């Protein structure tokens, strides 16, 4: 859930910056690029705790995924080393 919370916070910041720029009267295609850059900067400075939590959760997912892959590789290597079985 930390990844979802971090994503939602960053999306909310982007939409808020976009809305503020739109209300100021900046109605150009460049407003999206400017909002993206400003929102990235604000979220980088304002959300370090959420970012660390989301990164830790993603690392956990990757570690569990790699553990399953390594187990499957070890099983395949064992089958290759033992050679084909004869009936």
C-alpha positions as a Markdown table, in Angstrom:
| # | Residue | x | y | z |
|---|---|---|---|---|
| 1 | Unk | 0.0 | 0.0 | 0.0 |
| 2 | Unk | 3.0 | 2.3 | 0.5 |
| 3 | Unk | 3.7 | 2.3 | -3.3 |
| 4 | Unk | 0.0 | 3.2 | -4.0 |
| 5 | Unk | 0.1 | 6.0 | -1.3 |
| 6 | Unk | 3.3 | 7.4 | -2.8 |
| 7 | Unk | 1.9 | 7.3 | -6.4 |
| 8 | Unk | -1.4 | 8.9 | -5.2 |
| 9 | Unk | 0.5 | 11.7 | -3.4 |
| 10 | Unk | 2.7 | 12.5 | -6.4 |
| 11 | Unk | -0.3 | 12.4 | -8.7 |
| 12 | Unk | -2.2 | 14.8 | -6.4 |
| 13 | Unk | 0.8 | 17.2 | -6.3 |
| 14 | Unk | 1.0 | 17.1 | -10.1 |
| 15 | Unk | -2.8 | 17.8 | -10.5 |
| 16 | Unk | -2.6 | 20.6 | -7.9 |
| 17 | Unk | 0.3 | 22.3 | -9.6 |
| 18 | Unk | -1.4 | 21.9 | -13.0 |
| 19 | Unk | -4.6 | 23.4 | -11.6 |
| 20 | Unk | -2.7 | 26.4 | -10.1 |
| 21 | Unk | -0.9 | 27.1 | -13.4 |
| 22 | Unk | -4.2 | 26.8 | -15.2 |
| 23 | Unk | -5.9 | 29.3 | -12.9 |
| 24 | Unk | -3.0 | 31.7 | -13.3 |
| 25 | Unk | -3.8 | 31.7 | -17.0 |
| 26 | Unk | -1.0 | 29.6 | -18.4 |
| 27 | Unk | -3.0 | 27.6 | -20.9 |
| 28 | Unk | -0.3 | 26.3 | -23.2 |
| 29 | Unk | 1.0 | 22.8 | -24.0 |
| 30 | Unk | 4.1 | 23.7 | -22.0 |
| 31 | Unk | 2.0 | 23.9 | -18.9 |
| 32 | Unk | 2.1 | 20.1 | -18.6 |
| 33 | Unk | 5.9 | 20.0 | -18.8 |
| 34 | Unk | 6.2 | 22.8 | -16.3 |
| 35 | Unk | 3.7 | 21.1 | -13.9 |
| 36 | Unk | 5.6 | 17.9 | -14.2 |
| 37 | Unk | 8.9 | 19.5 | -13.3 |
| 38 | Unk | 7.5 | 21.6 | -10.5 |
| 39 | Unk | 5.5 | 18.6 | -9.1 |
| 40 | Unk | 8.6 | 16.4 | -9.2 |
| 41 | Unk | 10.6 | 19.0 | -7.3 |
| 42 | Unk | 7.9 | 19.5 | -4.7 |
| 43 | Unk | 7.4 | 15.7 | -4.2 |
| 44 | Unk | 11.1 | 15.1 | -4.0 |
| 45 | Unk | 11.4 | 17.7 | -1.2 |
| 46 | Unk | 8.1 | 17.0 | 0.6 |
| 47 | Unk | 7.8 | 13.2 | 0.4 |
| 48 | Unk | 11.1 | 11.6 | 1.4 |
| 49 | Unk | 9.5 | 9.3 | 4.0 |
| 50 | Unk | 6.8 | 8.0 | 1.6 |
| 51 | Unk | 9.5 | 7.5 | -1.1 |
| 52 | Unk | 11.7 | 5.4 | 1.3 |
| 53 | Unk | 8.7 | 3.3 | 2.3 |
| 54 | Unk | 7.6 | 2.7 | -1.3 |
| 55 | Unk | 11.2 | 1.8 | -2.2 |
| 56 | Unk | 11.4 | -0.7 | 0.7 |
| 57 | Unk | 8.1 | -2.3 | -0.4 |
| 58 | Unk | 9.3 | -2.6 | -4.0 |
| 59 | Unk | 12.6 | -4.1 | -2.8 |
| 60 | Unk | 10.6 | -6.7 | -0.9 |
| 61 | Unk | 8.5 | -7.6 | -4.0 |
| 62 | Unk | 11.7 | -7.9 | -6.1 |
| 63 | Unk | 13.4 | -10.0 | -3.5 |
| 64 | Unk | 10.5 | -12.5 | -3.3 |
| 65 | Unk | 10.3 | -12.6 | -7.1 |
| 66 | Unk | 14.0 | -13.3 | -7.4 |
| 67 | Unk | 13.8 | -16.0 | -4.7 |
| 68 | Unk | 11.2 | -17.9 | -6.8 |
| 69 | Unk | 13.3 | -17.6 | -9.9 |
| 70 | Unk | 16.4 | -18.8 | -8.2 |
| 71 | Unk | 14.6 | -21.8 | -6.8 |
| 72 | Unk | 13.3 | -22.7 | -10.2 |
| 73 | Unk | 16.8 | -22.3 | -11.7 |
| 74 | Unk | 18.2 | -24.5 | -9.0 |
| 75 | Unk | 15.6 | -27.2 | -9.7 |
| 76 | Unk | 16.3 | -27.0 | -13.4 |
| 77 | Unk | 20.1 | -27.3 | -12.8 |
| 78 | Unk | 19.6 | -30.3 | -10.6 |
| 79 | Unk | 17.5 | -32.0 | -13.3 |
| 80 | Unk | 20.2 | -31.3 | -15.9 |
| 81 | Unk | 23.0 | -32.6 | -13.6 |
| 82 | Unk | 21.2 | -35.8 | -12.8 |
| 83 | Unk | 20.7 | -36.5 | -16.5 |
| 84 | Unk | 17.7 | -38.0 | -18.1 |
| 85 | Unk | 15.9 | -40.7 | -16.2 |
| 86 | Unk | 15.3 | -44.0 | -17.8 |
| 87 | Unk | 12.1 | -46.0 | -17.3 |
